[in-house]
Amino acid sequence: MRKHLDRIRFRGQRRDEFLDLAESPNTSDTESTEDLVIKPRISVSRVESEELREVEGEQQSEAGPGSFSASLQDDSRTDLNEVKGHLEIALLEKHFLQEELRKLKEESNVDSLRQELERERCRCVELEQKINDVLRPRLEDSPSQTPKAPSPPPSAVSSTEKQKDTLSNSFLKWLYDRFGVYIEDFRFQPEEQTVETEEPLSAKRLTENMRRLKRGFKPVTNFKRNLSALSSWYSIYTSAIAFIVYMYAAWHGWAIPMFLFLAILRLSLNCLIARGWRIQWSIVPEVSEPVEPPKEDLTVSEKFQLVLDVAQKAQNLFGKMANILEKIKNLFMWVQPELTQKLYVGLWVAFISSCLLPYNLLGFIIAVYAGVKFFIIDFIFKSCPKLRQRYDTPYIIWTNLPTDLQLKERSSTMLSRRVTAGGRGSVGAAAPLGVSRDEDGGRYYSTKRGAFHEVFNLPESERPLTVCENGWRCCLINRDRKTPTDYIRHGVLYVTENHLCFESSSSRSGSSKRNKVIKLIDITDIQKYKVLSVLPGSGMGISIATPSTQKPMVFGAMIHRDEAFDAINTQYTKVVAMATATNPET
């Protein structure tokens, strides 16, 4: 029987080759221990029943050959039951091993925690020793200054030492608990560098940011406008009252308290306004600007036009800020010595007066001068611009200070003049070829083809305006012509006092015939034009109608379309006004 059992036991897979618990599909690690305990009992009873069946099968096989088929069926069943029993035993053993592994891990964690606790204890002991080492010299120096007392008995000495140790430990503990947190703040901590994610370019986001910037600058602009209204006596009664109150405060030395009181009053009014009160403390009434509701569905050309408008505003804003910073830098770097010299002398006068005069008198003089300058002198200068250009020293210094761009232009013009003078052999030589010179300002006006008045066959008095000295690049669309070469021409547009001049950039020999000169007095209609509503940038055009053309001419693809339109329209209205003034009948 035992031989038969061994033969059946090793027919299937060995115990080492059984599937793992994690790989078996019908088992899990979350099975309860009761099921695992019950399963082996069932398997043992099954094994006993199987052994009895096998013994009966052997007896039947010995009895006769007629029961051979029944014995084969019993053997297959016993093999399957044996394999199931081995699997259950292997799963149970693996569960026990996992429990033991978990306990070992917990024990290892406990050991690591104990080690960390011991380290912290050692660290605390070391810190206490260091603090005791620092405080011992102080304690030793303090008794040396006092008269020595008779030595107590040894038992009393030991008790006093223990008391001192306990007091020192408690004092050090209190000191560490009270100021240790602040001492740890002085430790070096590396700065965390966070990289901000940049937002993608969006027309809606760009316009919203520009509107936010405008709203943020609104209080500053309102304050500046109110100060300007006070100094220009926009409201006579308000400016008179403010002048009298300010001079009275300055006479008694209350200028600084007055400004502080005004700041407190402004904050109090803002508090009331925030709570719902309707208070308007402004000299100049605010002009409500119409706010256009944002459009949800914009075409491609409208989005492109919107981005260009915002970019132009940002360009102008950055240009003004750069001009201010460059002027301040050039003022202190002696770029214009005659202007910086005035500032230098003024600083020396202020320094000597601050050293000699008492501060009360100096403050009184500064306050009185500031009030007279703000309320009287500025009003006179604003009313008489010629006096301001001649006697207002800060205004003269600021307006005459050059920017870096102006310095570059001056250096380039000076270099071109030197080259021209060296080529002609005399300083007073005529202007170079292709250049028209302004005798009053000594400036040369030229185009790519030659002198301005020669290219367009105009008198020498006709010069480009300061707005378009370099011209505006555009393309002329003449809708009266049929050929493509005459229908669209690329070139540069200029505006003079009486003419609108277009210079073609074609390299052909007859390009001078392609130039276009239009008298401003002959223009019958001028307006902004949109060439194609589909293509982006097609709205950057100006339509000009004249009696000599059947369809209006269009100057399209202009980057600075609004600037050009304003300049042409302004000059056109001036010419029309002068014409109507000279010939009122027409």
C-alpha positions as CSV (number, residue, x, y, z in Angstrom):
1,M,0.0,0.0,0.0
2,R,2.8,2.4,0.9
3,K,4.5,1.7,-2.4
4,H,1.3,2.4,-4.2
5,L,0.9,5.7,-2.3
6,D,4.5,6.8,-3.2
7,R,3.9,6.0,-6.8
8,I,0.7,8.1,-6.9
9,R,2.4,11.0,-4.9
10,F,5.2,11.5,-7.4
11,R,3.1,11.2,-10.6
12,G,2.2,14.9,-10.5
13,Q,4.4,17.9,-10.0
14,R,6.8,18.2,-7.0
15,R,6.2,20.5,-4.2
16,D,8.9,22.9,-5.3
17,E,7.2,23.3,-8.7
18,F,3.8,24.3,-7.4
19,L,2.4,27.7,-8.3
20,D,2.9,30.6,-6.0
21,L,0.1,32.0,-4.0
22,A,0.2,35.3,-5.9
23,E,0.0,33.4,-9.2
24,S,-2.9,31.1,-8.3
25,P,-6.2,32.6,-9.6
26,N,-8.5,31.1,-7.0
27,T,-6.6,32.3,-3.8
28,S,-5.9,35.6,-2.2
29,D,-3.8,36.9,0.7
30,T,-6.9,38.3,2.5
31,E,-8.4,34.8,3.3
32,S,-9.3,34.4,6.9
33,T,-7.3,32.1,9.2
34,E,-10.4,30.1,10.0
35,D,-10.7,28.9,6.4
36,L,-7.0,28.1,6.3
37,V,-7.3,26.0,9.4
38,I,-10.4,24.2,8.2
39,K,-9.0,23.3,4.8
40,P,-6.2,21.0,6.1
41,R,-8.7,19.0,8.2
42,I,-10.8,18.5,5.2
43,S,-7.8,17.4,3.2
44,V,-6.6,15.0,5.9
45,S,-10.0,13.4,6.0
46,R,-10.0,13.2,2.2
47,V,-6.6,11.5,2.3
48,E,-7.8,8.9,4.8
49,S,-10.8,8.2,2.7
50,E,-8.7,8.0,-0.4
51,E,-6.4,5.5,1.3
52,L,-9.3,3.3,2.3
53,R,-10.6,3.5,-1.2
54,E,-7.2,2.5,-2.6
55,V,-7.0,-0.5,-0.2
56,E,-10.5,-1.6,-1.3
57,G,-9.4,-1.1,-4.9
58,E,-6.4,-3.4,-4.3
59,Q,-8.5,-6.0,-2.7
60,Q,-10.9,-5.8,-5.6
61,S,-8.1,-6.0,-8.1
62,E,-6.7,-9.1,-6.3
63,A,-10.2,-10.5,-6.3
64,G,-10.6,-10.5,-10.0
65,P,-9.9,-8.9,-13.4
66,G,-13.4,-7.8,-13.9
67,S,-13.0,-4.6,-11.7
68,F,-9.9,-3.3,-13.6
69,S,-11.8,-0.4,-15.2
70,A,-13.2,0.8,-11.9
71,S,-9.8,0.7,-10.4
72,L,-8.5,3.1,-13.1
73,Q,-11.2,5.6,-12.4
74,D,-10.4,5.4,-8.7
75,D,-6.7,6.0,-9.4
76,S,-7.4,9.2,-11.5
77,R,-9.7,10.6,-8.7
78,T,-7.1,9.8,-6.1
79,D,-4.4,11.6,-8.1
80,L,-6.5,14.7,-8.4
81,N,-7.4,14.7,-4.7
82,E,-3.7,14.2,-3.8
83,V,-2.7,17.2,-5.9
84,K,-5.4,19.3,-4.3
85,G,-4.2,18.3,-0.9
86,H,-0.6,19.2,-1.7
87,L,-1.7,22.6,-3.1
88,E,-3.6,23.4,0.0
89,I,-0.7,22.5,2.2
90,A,1.7,24.7,0.1
91,L,-0.7,27.6,0.3
92,L,-1.0,27.3,4.1
93,E,2.8,27.1,4.5
94,K,3.2,30.2,2.3
95,H,0.6,32.1,4.4
96,F,2.6,31.2,7.6
97,L,5.8,32.3,6.0
98,Q,4.3,35.7,5.0
99,E,3.1,36.2,8.6
100,E,6.6,35.5,9.9
101,L,8.1,37.9,7.3
102,R,5.7,40.7,8.4
103,K,6.7,40.1,12.0
104,L,10.4,40.3,11.1
105,K,9.8,43.5,9.3
106,E,8.0,45.0,12.3
107,E,10.8,44.0,14.5
108,S,13.4,45.5,12.2
109,N,11.4,48.8,12.2
110,V,11.3,48.8,16.0
111,D,15.1,48.3,16.0
112,S,15.6,51.3,13.7
113,L,13.3,53.4,15.8
114,R,15.2,52.4,18.9
115,Q,18.5,53.3,17.2
116,E,17.1,56.8,16.2
117,L,15.9,57.3,19.8
118,E,19.4,56.5,21.1
119,R,21.0,58.9,18.7
120,E,18.7,61.7,19.8
121,R,19.5,61.0,23.4
122,C,23.2,61.1,22.7
123,R,22.7,64.3,20.8
124,C,20.8,65.9,23.7
125,V,23.5,64.8,26.1
126,E,26.2,66.3,23.9
127,L,24.3,69.6,23.7
128,E,23.9,69.7,27.4
129,Q,27.6,69.1,27.8
130,K,28.4,71.9,25.4
131,I,26.1,74.4,27.2
132,N,27.6,73.4,30.6
133,D,31.1,74.0,29.2
134,V,30.1,77.4,28.0
135,L,28.5,78.4,31.3
136,R,31.1,77.0,33.7
137,P,33.7,79.8,33.2
138,R,31.0,82.4,33.9
139,L,29.9,80.6,37.1
140,E,33.5,80.3,38.1
141,D,34.2,84.0,37.6
142,S,31.2,85.1,39.5
143,P,32.1,83.5,42.9
144,S,35.7,84.8,42.6
145,Q,34.5,88.4,42.9
146,T,32.4,87.7,46.1
147,P,34.1,87.0,49.4
148,K,34.9,83.4,50.1
149,A,32.7,81.6,52.5
150,P,33.9,78.8,54.9
151,S,34.0,75.4,53.2
152,P,30.9,73.4,54.1
153,P,31.0,69.7,55.0
154,P,31.4,67.3,52.0
155,S,27.8,66.2,52.2
156,A,26.5,69.8,51.9
157,V,28.9,70.4,49.0
158,S,27.6,67.5,47.0
159,S,24.0,68.6,47.6
160,T,24.7,72.1,46.5
161,E,26.4,70.9,43.4
162,K,23.4,68.7,42.6
163,Q,21.1,71.7,43.1
164,K,23.3,73.8,40.8
165,D,23.3,71.1,38.1
166,T,19.5,70.9,38.3
167,L,19.1,74.6,38.2
168,S,21.5,75.0,35.2
169,N,19.8,72.1,33.4
170,S,16.4,73.7,33.9
171,F,17.7,77.1,32.9
172,L,19.3,75.7,29.8
173,K,16.1,73.8,28.9
174,W,14.0,77.0,29.4
175,L,16.5,78.9,27.3
176,Y,16.4,76.4,24.5
177,D,12.6,76.1,24.5
178,R,12.3,79.9,24.4
179,F,15.0,80.9,21.9
180,G,16.0,77.6,20.2
181,V,13.4,78.1,17.4
182,Y,14.8,81.5,16.5
183,I,18.4,80.2,16.6
184,E,17.5,77.5,14.1
185,D,16.2,80.1,11.7
186,F,19.7,81.3,11.2
187,R,20.8,78.0,9.7
188,F,21.5,78.0,6.0
189,Q,18.6,76.8,3.9
190,P,18.9,76.5,0.1
191,E,16.4,78.6,-1.8
192,E,13.8,76.7,-3.7
193,Q,13.8,77.8,-7.3
194,T,10.4,77.4,-8.8
195,V,10.1,77.7,-12.6
196,E,6.9,79.6,-13.5
197,T,5.1,78.2,-16.4
198,E,4.7,80.8,-19.2
199,E,1.3,81.2,-20.7
200,P,0.9,80.9,-24.5
201,L,0.2,84.0,-26.6
202,S,-3.4,84.8,-26.7
203,A,-5.2,87.9,-28.1
204,K,-7.9,87.8,-25.4
205,R,-5.3,87.4,-22.6
206,L,-3.2,90.2,-24.0
207,T,-6.1,92.7,-24.2
208,E,-7.2,91.8,-20.7
209,N,-3.7,92.4,-19.3
210,M,-3.6,95.8,-21.0
211,R,-7.0,96.7,-19.5
212,R,-5.8,95.6,-16.1
213,L,-2.8,97.8,-16.4
214,K,-4.9,100.7,-17.4
215,R,-7.2,100.2,-14.4
216,G,-4.2,99.9,-12.1
217,F,-2.8,103.2,-13.3
218,K,-6.2,104.9,-13.1
219,P,-5.8,106.1,-9.4
220,V,-2.3,107.5,-10.2
221,T,-3.6,109.3,-13.3
222,N,-6.5,110.7,-11.4
223,F,-4.2,112.0,-8.6
224,K,-1.9,113.6,-11.2
225,R,-4.9,115.2,-13.0
226,N,-6.1,116.7,-9.7
227,L,-2.7,118.1,-8.9
228,S,-2.5,119.6,-12.4
229,A,-6.0,121.1,-12.0
230,L,-4.9,122.7,-8.6
231,S,-1.8,124.2,-10.1
232,S,-3.6,125.5,-13.2
233,W,-6.4,127.0,-11.1
234,Y,-9.1,125.0,-12.9
235,S,-11.5,125.7,-10.0
236,I,-10.5,129.2,-8.6
237,Y,-12.2,128.7,-5.2
238,T,-10.7,125.3,-4.6
239,S,-7.2,126.4,-5.6
240,A,-7.4,129.5,-3.5
241,I,-8.5,127.6,-0.4
242,A,-5.8,125.0,-0.9
243,F,-3.2,127.7,-1.4
244,I,-4.2,129.6,1.8
245,V,-4.4,126.4,3.9
246,Y,-1.0,125.2,2.6
247,M,0.8,128.5,3.2
248,Y,-0.7,128.8,6.7
249,A,0.5,125.3,7.6
250,A,3.9,126.0,6.1
251,W,4.2,129.3,8.1
252,H,3.6,127.4,11.3
253,G,5.7,124.4,10.4
254,W,2.8,122.0,10.0
255,A,3.4,121.0,6.4
256,I,4.3,117.3,7.2
257,P,1.3,116.9,9.7
258,M,-1.0,118.4,7.0
259,F,0.1,115.8,4.4
260,L,-0.3,113.0,7.0
261,F,-3.8,114.3,7.9
262,L,-4.7,114.3,4.2
263,A,-3.5,110.7,3.8
264,I,-5.7,109.6,6.8
265,L,-8.6,111.5,5.4
266,R,-8.2,109.8,2.1
267,L,-8.2,106.4,3.7
268,S,-11.3,107.2,5.8
269,L,-13.1,108.3,2.6
270,N,-12.0,105.1,0.9
271,C,-13.4,103.1,3.8
272,L,-16.8,104.8,3.5
273,I,-16.8,104.3,-0.3
274,A,-16.0,100.6,0.3
275,R,-19.1,100.4,2.6
276,G,-21.4,101.8,-0.1
277,W,-21.2,105.6,0.3
278,R,-21.3,107.7,-2.8
279,I,-18.5,110.2,-2.3
280,Q,-16.6,112.0,-5.1
281,W,-13.5,113.9,-3.9
282,S,-12.1,115.1,-7.2
283,I,-11.6,118.6,-8.6
284,V,-11.9,117.5,-12.3
285,P,-15.0,115.5,-13.0
286,E,-14.3,112.0,-14.2
287,V,-15.1,111.3,-17.9
288,S,-16.6,107.9,-18.2
289,E,-15.1,106.1,-21.2
290,P,-17.4,103.8,-23.1
291,V,-16.5,100.2,-22.4
292,E,-17.0,97.9,-25.4
293,P,-18.3,94.5,-24.4
294,P,-15.8,91.8,-25.4
295,K,-16.8,89.9,-28.5
296,E,-16.9,86.2,-28.3
297,D,-16.6,85.3,-32.0
298,L,-13.8,87.2,-33.7
299,T,-12.6,86.6,-37.2
300,V,-8.9,86.0,-38.0
301,S,-8.4,89.5,-39.3
302,E,-10.1,91.1,-36.2
303,K,-7.9,89.0,-33.9
304,F,-4.8,90.1,-35.9
305,Q,-5.8,93.7,-35.8
306,L,-6.5,93.5,-32.0
307,V,-3.0,92.0,-31.4
308,L,-1.4,94.7,-33.5
309,D,-3.2,97.5,-31.6
310,V,-2.2,96.1,-28.2
311,A,1.3,95.6,-29.4
312,Q,1.4,99.2,-30.6
313,K,0.2,100.5,-27.3
314,A,2.8,98.4,-25.5
315,Q,5.5,99.6,-27.8
316,N,4.6,103.2,-27.1
317,L,4.5,102.6,-23.4
318,F,7.8,100.9,-23.3
319,G,9.3,103.7,-25.5
320,K,8.2,106.4,-23.0
321,M,9.6,104.5,-20.0
322,A,12.9,103.9,-21.9
323,N,13.1,107.6,-22.7
324,I,12.6,108.6,-19.1
325,L,15.3,106.2,-17.8
326,E,17.7,107.1,-20.6
327,K,17.3,110.8,-19.9
328,I,17.9,110.3,-16.1
329,K,21.0,108.3,-16.9
330,N,22.4,110.8,-19.4
331,L,21.7,113.6,-16.9
332,F,24.0,112.0,-14.3
333,M,26.6,110.8,-16.8
334,W,27.4,114.4,-18.1
335,V,26.2,113.6,-21.6
336,Q,25.1,117.3,-21.8
337,P,27.6,119.1,-19.6
338,E,25.8,122.5,-19.7
339,L,22.6,120.8,-18.4
340,T,24.3,118.6,-15.7
341,Q,26.3,121.6,-14.5
342,K,23.1,123.3,-13.4
343,L,22.1,120.3,-11.3
344,Y,25.6,120.1,-9.9
345,V,25.5,123.8,-8.8
346,G,22.0,123.3,-7.3
347,L,23.2,120.3,-5.3
348,W,26.2,122.3,-3.9
349,V,23.9,125.1,-2.9
350,A,21.5,122.7,-1.1
351,F,24.4,121.0,0.7
352,I,25.9,124.2,2.0
353,S,22.5,125.6,3.1
354,S,21.7,122.3,4.9
355,C,25.1,122.6,6.8
356,L,24.7,126.3,7.8
357,L,21.0,126.8,8.2
358,P,19.0,125.2,11.1
359,Y,16.5,122.5,10.0
360,N,13.4,124.5,11.1
361,L,14.4,127.4,8.9
362,L,15.5,125.1,6.1
363,G,12.2,123.2,6.2
364,F,10.2,126.5,6.3
365,I,12.1,127.8,3.2
366,I,11.6,124.6,1.2
367,A,7.8,124.4,2.1
368,V,7.2,128.1,1.1
369,Y,9.1,127.7,-2.1
370,A,7.3,124.5,-3.0
371,G,3.9,126.2,-2.4
372,V,4.8,129.3,-4.5
373,K,6.3,127.2,-7.2
374,F,3.2,124.8,-7.4
375,F,0.4,127.4,-7.1
376,I,1.9,130.6,-8.8
377,I,5.0,129.9,-10.8
378,D,3.7,126.8,-12.6
379,F,0.4,128.7,-13.4
380,I,2.4,131.5,-15.0
381,F,4.6,129.2,-17.0
382,K,1.6,127.2,-18.2
383,S,-0.2,130.4,-19.2
384,C,2.9,131.8,-21.0
385,P,4.8,129.0,-22.9
386,K,7.5,131.4,-24.1
387,L,8.4,132.4,-20.5
388,R,8.5,128.7,-19.6
389,Q,10.9,127.9,-22.5
390,R,13.2,130.6,-21.3
391,Y,13.1,130.7,-17.5
392,D,11.8,127.3,-16.3
393,T,15.1,125.5,-15.6
394,P,13.7,122.0,-14.8
395,Y,11.6,122.0,-17.9
396,I,14.5,123.2,-20.0
397,I,16.8,120.5,-18.6
398,W,14.3,117.7,-19.1
399,T,13.2,118.7,-22.6
400,N,16.8,119.2,-23.8
401,L,18.1,115.9,-22.4
402,P,18.8,113.5,-25.2
403,T,17.9,109.8,-25.2
404,D,20.3,107.1,-26.5
405,L,18.4,106.9,-29.7
406,Q,18.7,110.6,-30.3
407,L,22.4,110.4,-29.6
408,K,22.8,107.6,-32.1
409,E,21.0,109.7,-34.7
410,R,23.2,112.7,-34.0
411,S,26.4,110.7,-34.3
412,S,25.3,109.2,-37.6
413,T,24.3,112.6,-39.0
414,M,27.6,114.1,-37.9
415,L,29.5,111.2,-39.4
416,S,27.7,111.6,-42.7
417,R,28.4,115.3,-42.7
418,R,32.1,114.7,-42.1
419,V,32.2,112.2,-44.9
420,T,30.4,114.6,-47.2
421,A,32.6,117.5,-46.2
422,G,35.8,115.4,-46.7
423,G,34.7,114.2,-50.2
424,R,33.8,117.7,-51.4
425,G,37.0,119.2,-49.8
426,S,35.2,122.0,-48.0
427,V,33.0,122.3,-44.9
428,G,30.3,124.4,-46.6
429,A,29.9,122.2,-49.5
430,A,26.5,121.4,-50.9
431,A,24.4,118.5,-49.9
432,P,25.3,115.1,-51.4
433,L,23.6,113.7,-54.4
434,G,20.1,112.5,-53.7
435,V,19.7,114.6,-50.5
436,S,17.7,117.7,-49.9
437,R,18.9,119.9,-47.1
438,D,16.8,121.9,-44.7
439,E,18.6,125.3,-44.3
440,D,16.9,126.1,-41.1
441,G,17.7,122.9,-39.2
442,G,20.6,121.6,-41.3
443,R,18.7,118.3,-41.9
444,Y,18.9,116.3,-45.2
445,Y,15.8,114.8,-46.7
446,S,16.4,112.0,-49.2
447,T,14.8,108.9,-50.7
448,K,16.2,105.8,-52.2
449,R,16.1,107.3,-55.7
450,G,17.6,110.7,-54.9
451,A,16.6,114.0,-53.5
452,F,13.0,114.2,-52.3
453,H,11.9,117.2,-54.4
454,E,13.7,115.8,-57.5
455,V,12.0,112.3,-57.2
456,F,8.5,113.8,-57.0
457,N,9.1,116.9,-59.1
458,L,8.1,119.2,-56.2
459,P,9.5,122.5,-55.0
460,E,12.3,122.4,-52.4
461,S,9.9,123.8,-49.8
462,E,7.9,120.5,-49.9
463,R,9.5,118.2,-47.3
464,P,8.2,115.2,-45.4
465,L,6.5,115.9,-42.1
466,T,8.3,114.9,-38.9
467,V,5.9,112.1,-38.4
468,C,6.9,110.4,-41.7
469,E,10.5,111.3,-42.2
470,N,11.4,107.7,-43.1
471,G,8.0,107.1,-44.7
472,W,5.4,104.3,-44.2
473,R,6.0,101.1,-46.2
474,C,2.8,100.0,-48.0
475,C,1.4,98.8,-51.3
476,L,-0.7,100.9,-53.7
477,I,-3.8,99.2,-55.1
478,N,-5.0,101.2,-58.1
479,R,-8.3,99.6,-59.0
480,D,-8.6,101.6,-62.2
481,R,-5.7,99.6,-63.8
482,K,-6.2,96.1,-65.2
483,T,-2.6,94.8,-65.6
484,P,-1.1,93.2,-62.4
485,T,2.1,95.3,-62.6
486,D,0.1,98.5,-62.5
487,Y,-2.7,97.2,-60.2
488,I,-0.4,96.6,-57.2
489,R,2.8,98.5,-56.4
490,H,5.0,98.2,-53.4
491,G,6.7,101.3,-52.1
492,V,6.9,104.0,-49.4
493,L,4.3,106.7,-48.6
494,Y,5.2,110.3,-47.5
495,V,3.1,113.2,-46.4
496,T,4.2,116.8,-47.0
497,E,2.4,120.1,-46.2
498,N,0.4,120.0,-49.5
499,H,1.0,116.6,-51.1
500,L,0.7,112.9,-50.6
501,C,3.7,111.2,-52.2
502,F,4.1,107.5,-53.0
503,E,7.5,106.2,-54.1
504,S,7.5,102.9,-56.0
505,S,10.2,100.4,-55.0
506,S,10.3,98.8,-58.5
507,S,13.9,98.5,-59.9
508,R,12.9,99.1,-63.5
509,S,14.2,102.1,-65.5
510,G,10.7,103.7,-65.7
511,S,10.1,103.5,-62.0
512,S,9.9,107.3,-61.7
513,K,6.8,107.2,-63.8
514,R,5.3,104.7,-61.3
515,N,5.5,107.2,-58.5
516,K,2.3,108.8,-57.4
517,V,1.8,112.4,-56.2
518,I,-1.6,113.5,-54.9
519,K,-2.5,117.0,-53.8
520,L,-4.3,117.0,-50.5
521,I,-6.7,119.7,-51.7
522,D,-7.9,117.3,-54.5
523,I,-8.8,114.5,-52.1
524,T,-12.6,114.1,-51.9
525,D,-12.8,111.3,-49.3
526,I,-10.4,109.6,-46.9
527,Q,-11.2,106.7,-44.7
528,K,-9.9,103.4,-43.3
529,Y,-10.3,100.5,-45.6
530,K,-10.4,96.7,-45.4
531,V,-9.2,95.0,-48.5
532,L,-10.1,91.4,-47.8
533,S,-12.1,90.3,-44.7
534,V,-10.6,86.7,-44.8
535,L,-6.9,87.4,-44.9
536,P,-5.2,88.5,-41.6
537,G,-3.9,92.1,-41.8
538,S,-6.1,93.0,-44.7
539,G,-7.8,95.7,-42.7
540,M,-4.6,97.8,-42.5
541,G,-5.4,100.1,-45.4
542,I,-6.4,103.6,-46.2
543,S,-8.8,104.5,-49.0
544,I,-8.3,107.9,-50.8
545,A,-10.7,109.1,-53.5
546,T,-9.9,111.9,-56.0
547,P,-11.8,113.3,-59.0
548,S,-9.2,111.8,-61.4
549,T,-9.9,108.2,-60.4
550,Q,-13.1,106.3,-60.9
551,K,-12.5,104.0,-57.9
552,P,-10.7,105.1,-54.7
553,M,-7.0,104.2,-54.4
554,V,-6.0,102.0,-51.5
555,F,-2.8,102.1,-49.6
556,G,-2.8,98.7,-47.9
557,A,-0.6,96.4,-45.8
558,M,0.5,99.3,-43.5
559,I,1.8,98.4,-40.1
560,H,1.4,101.9,-38.8
561,R,-2.0,102.5,-40.4
562,D,-3.6,104.5,-37.6
563,E,-0.6,106.8,-37.3
564,A,-0.6,107.4,-41.0
565,F,-4.3,108.0,-41.2
566,D,-4.2,110.5,-38.3
567,A,-1.3,112.4,-39.9
568,I,-2.9,112.5,-43.4
569,N,-6.3,113.5,-42.0
570,T,-4.9,116.2,-39.8
571,Q,-2.9,117.7,-42.7
572,Y,-5.8,117.4,-45.0
573,T,-8.1,119.3,-42.6
574,K,-5.4,122.1,-42.3
575,V,-5.1,122.4,-46.0
576,V,-8.9,122.5,-46.5
577,A,-9.2,125.1,-43.7
578,M,-6.6,127.3,-45.2
579,A,-8.2,127.0,-48.6
580,T,-11.6,128.0,-47.3
581,A,-10.1,130.9,-45.4
582,T,-8.4,132.3,-48.5
583,N,-11.4,131.6,-50.8
584,P,-14.5,131.9,-48.6
585,E,-16.8,132.0,-51.7
586,T,-15.7,128.5,-52.8
